[in-house]
Amino acid sequence: MIYIDKLKQHSRFRAYESLEKLSDDNPFKKFEGLTPHEFIKENFSSIASNIEVLLDYLVEHIQEIVFVKYYVDKLQKEYWFCLYDLGVDEDGERRYCIGGESQTQTSISEELQTKTNLDTFPDELQQFWSIHGLWYPVLSYGKEDFDLEALATNFYLNDIDGEVPYYTLLTLAGSDLELDEWSALSHGICIDFDEEMEEEMEEEFEFDYFLEQHIKKGIYFSQTGTGDVILLVKPYKEFSSLFYLSHDACSNFYDSFWDYIIEERPKGK
């Protein structure tokens, strides 16, 4: 990992460790001595049945796992990043996933409770955050390295599809997105229903109610590279809590949080 040498020259860099020997303050200490394959299986064991595609991908491509301790200005403390080195793809570009420390205290702020219709974060998010409180996939973006310095400095990355941003500034959708200006909303969003869904359910979908009571009261969760947005909303009828809001095409719900986590994994590489 050549980029590690650059990090070591930065004033916020604190330590660099491998699974072979981990310091006592490393939150992943219990995994000391495991192989990368063993670490992946043990680390994600509690949710393994939900993310089989992701686990298969990580196990197939993992080259090395390292841990970097970095001082994060946003958090005002030292923070451990878990780096999954997934080698190079067929174009010679390096692939990584970056996981944060386990985050078990995930109570939703009073401000968000007041302004939204969510009393707490969905169980699936909290399950994942208990493993990695931040998840930053750098798999197919054409990068030769990861920008850990920017990640540690800002801890506010709402422009990368696939991250799990517990530490990011989750914001209220209605005030930040200026919904009335979005072409998709001004003309009415085309909800992309499951093909097996009964036609009468689609006809009964009350879009105006959903817009006012769910989207506008949702939480701005993540944004894709195209500007489309993932919203954290209160589950609506049979729909899940993650809603994909596209400004130039049909919008839809993810079947689950796990579907969202594994959807962008490259196939067959």
C-alpha positions in Angstrom: 0.0 0.0 0.0 2.1 2.9 -1.3 -0.5 5.4 -0.1 0.2 4.5 3.5 3.6 6.1 3.1 1.9 9.4 2.3 -0.3 9.1 5.3 2.6 8.5 7.6 4.0 11.9 6.6 0.8 13.6 7.7 0.5 15.1 11.2 -2.8 13.3 11.9 -1.3 9.9 11.2 -0.9 7.9 14.5 -0.4 4.2 13.7 -0.5 1.5 11.1 -1.0 -2.2 12.0 -1.8 -5.6 10.4 -3.8 -8.5 11.8 -0.6 -10.2 12.8 -0.1 -7.8 15.8 -2.7 -5.3 17.1 -2.3 -2.8 19.9 -4.5 -2.9 23.0 -6.3 0.3 22.0 -7.2 -1.1 18.6 -11.0 -1.8 18.6 -10.4 -4.8 16.4 -7.9 -6.3 18.9 -10.0 -9.5 19.3 -9.3 -10.4 15.7 -5.5 -10.4 16.2 -3.8 -13.4 14.6 -6.5 -14.2 12.1 -6.0 -14.4 8.4 -7.8 -11.8 6.2 -10.3 -14.5 5.1 -11.0 -15.4 8.8 -11.3 -11.8 9.8 -14.0 -11.1 7.1 -16.0 -14.1 8.2 -15.7 -13.4 11.9 -16.2 -9.6 11.6 -19.4 -9.9 9.6 -20.7 -13.1 11.2 -23.7 -11.5 12.9 -25.2 -10.4 9.6 -23.6 -12.9 7.2 -27.0 -14.3 6.1 -28.0 -10.8 4.9 -24.9 -9.9 2.9 -23.8 -13.1 1.3 -23.0 -11.4 -2.0 -20.8 -8.8 -0.4 -19.0 -11.4 1.8 -18.3 -13.6 -1.2 -16.9 -10.6 -3.1 -14.6 -9.6 -0.2 -13.4 -13.1 0.5 -12.7 -13.7 -3.2 -10.7 -10.5 -3.7 -9.1 -9.7 -0.4 -5.3 -9.3 -0.5 -4.6 -7.7 2.8 -6.3 -6.0 5.8 -4.6 -3.2 7.6 -5.7 -0.8 10.3 -4.8 2.9 10.4 -5.2 5.2 13.4 -5.8 8.7 12.4 -6.7 11.9 14.3 -10.1 13.0 13.1 -10.8 16.7 13.6 -14.5 16.3 13.3 -14.6 13.9 16.2 -11.8 15.5 18.1 -10.2 12.1 18.8 -8.1 9.4 17.3 -10.0 7.0 15.1 -9.2 3.5 13.7 -9.9 2.8 10.0 -10.1 -0.8 8.8 -8.8 -1.0 5.2 -9.7 -3.9 2.9 -7.2 -4.2 0.1 -9.0 -5.9 -2.7 -6.1 -5.9 -5.2 -6.4 -4.6 -8.7 -9.2 -5.0 -11.3 -8.8 -6.0 -14.9 -7.9 -2.4 -15.8 -5.1 -2.3 -13.2 -6.9 0.0 -10.8 -6.7 -0.7 -7.1 -9.9 -1.6 -5.1 -10.5 -0.9 -1.5 -13.2 -0.9 1.1 -12.8 1.3 4.2 -14.6 0.4 7.4 -14.9 2.6 10.5 -14.9 1.6 14.2 -17.9 -0.3 15.7 -20.6 2.1 16.7 -23.1 0.8 19.1 -24.5 4.1 20.5 -26.8 5.1 17.7 -29.6 7.0 19.3 -31.2 9.4 16.9 -30.9 13.1 17.9 -33.9 14.9 19.4 -33.8 17.4 16.5 -34.3 14.6 13.9 -37.0 13.0 16.0 -38.8 16.3 16.2 -38.6 17.1 12.5 -39.1 13.6 11.1 -41.4 10.7 11.7 -38.6 8.4 12.8 -38.2 7.5 16.5 -35.0 5.6 15.9 -32.8 4.3 13.1 -33.9 1.1 11.4 -32.6 -2.1 13.0 -30.6 -3.0 9.9 -28.6 0.2 10.0 -27.8 -0.3 13.7 -26.7 -3.9 13.1 -24.3 -2.8 10.4 -23.0 0.2 12.4 -22.3 -2.2 15.3 -19.6 -3.7 12.9 -18.5 -0.6 11.0 -19.9 2.8 11.9 -18.7 4.0 8.6 -18.4 2.1 5.3 -16.7 3.6 2.3 -16.4 1.4 -0.8 -13.8 2.4 -3.4 -14.3 -0.3 -5.9 -15.0 0.9 -9.3 -14.4 4.7 -9.3 -11.1 4.5 -11.2 -9.0 5.6 -8.2 -5.5 4.3 -7.7 -5.6 5.0 -4.0 -8.2 6.1 -1.4 -8.4 9.6 0.0 -8.2 8.7 3.7 -6.9 12.2 4.5 -10.1 13.8 3.2 -12.2 11.1 4.9 -10.6 11.8 8.2 -10.6 15.5 7.9 -14.2 15.9 6.8 -16.2 12.9 8.0 -18.9 14.3 5.8 -19.1 12.3 2.7 -22.6 12.4 1.3 -21.6 12.1 -2.3 -20.4 8.5 -2.5 -23.0 5.8 -3.2 -22.8 2.9 -0.9 -21.4 4.5 2.3 -23.0 4.0 5.7 -22.6 7.5 7.1 -23.4 7.3 10.8 -20.8 10.0 11.6 -21.9 12.2 8.7 -24.3 15.0 9.2 -27.6 13.3 8.5 -29.9 16.1 7.5 -33.6 16.6 7.0 -34.6 16.0 3.4 -37.4 18.5 3.1 -35.2 21.5 4.0 -32.0 20.6 2.2 -33.3 19.2 -1.1 -35.6 22.1 -2.0 -38.0 19.4 -3.3 -40.3 21.7 -5.2 -37.4 22.6 -7.6 -36.7 19.0 -8.5 -38.2 18.1 -11.8 -39.0 14.6 -10.6 -41.2 16.0 -7.9 -42.7 18.9 -9.8 -44.1 16.4 -12.3 -44.7 13.6 -9.7 -42.3 10.8 -9.0 -42.7 7.6 -11.0 -42.6 5.0 -8.3 -40.9 1.8 -9.7 -43.0 -0.9 -8.2 -42.0 -4.6 -8.0 -43.3 -6.5 -11.0 -45.1 -8.9 -8.8 -46.9 -6.2 -6.9 -50.6 -6.1 -7.4 -51.8 -3.5 -9.8 -54.4 -2.2 -7.4 -51.7 -1.5 -4.8 -50.0 0.8 -7.4 -53.2 2.5 -8.1 -53.8 3.0 -4.4 -50.4 4.6 -3.8 -51.1 8.1 -2.4 -48.2 10.0 -3.7 -49.2 13.4 -2.2 -49.4 11.9 1.2 -46.1 10.0 0.8 -44.4 13.2 -0.4 -45.6 15.3 2.6 -45.4 12.7 5.3 -42.5 10.6 4.3 -40.1 12.2 1.8 -40.3 15.7 3.3 -39.9 14.2 6.7 -37.2 11.8 5.7 -33.4 12.0 6.4 -30.9 12.8 3.7 -28.9 9.6 3.9 -26.6 9.4 0.9 -26.1 10.8 -2.6 -25.0 9.0 -5.7 -22.5 10.3 -8.3 -25.3 11.3 -10.6 -26.9 13.5 -8.0 -29.7 11.1 -7.1 -30.4 10.8 -3.4 -31.0 8.0 -1.0 -33.5 9.0 1.7 -34.0 7.3 5.1 -37.8 7.4 5.5 -40.4 5.8 7.8 -41.5 2.5 6.1 -44.6 3.0 4.0 -47.1 0.1 3.6 -45.0 -2.8 2.3 -42.1 -0.5 1.4 -38.8 -0.4 3.2 -37.1 2.5 4.9 -34.6 3.4 2.2 -36.0 5.3 -0.8 -34.1 6.0 -4.0 -35.0 9.5 -5.2 -34.0 10.1 -8.9 -34.5 13.5 -10.5 -34.4 12.2 -14.1 -35.9 8.7 -14.0 -38.2 6.4 -11.9 -37.6 6.4 -8.2 -38.0 3.3 -6.1 -37.5 1.6 -2.7 -34.7 -0.7 -2.0 -36.0 -4.1 -0.9 -33.9 -3.7 2.2 -30.9 -2.0 3.7 -28.9 -5.1 2.8 -29.9 -4.8 -0.9 -28.6 -1.3 -0.8 -25.2 -2.4 0.7 -24.5 -5.1 -1.9 -26.1 -3.6 -5.0 -23.1 -1.8 -6.4 -20.6 -4.6 -6.1 -18.9 -5.4 -9.4 -19.9 -8.7 -10.9 -17.5 -11.3 -12.1 -14.3 -9.4 -11.4 
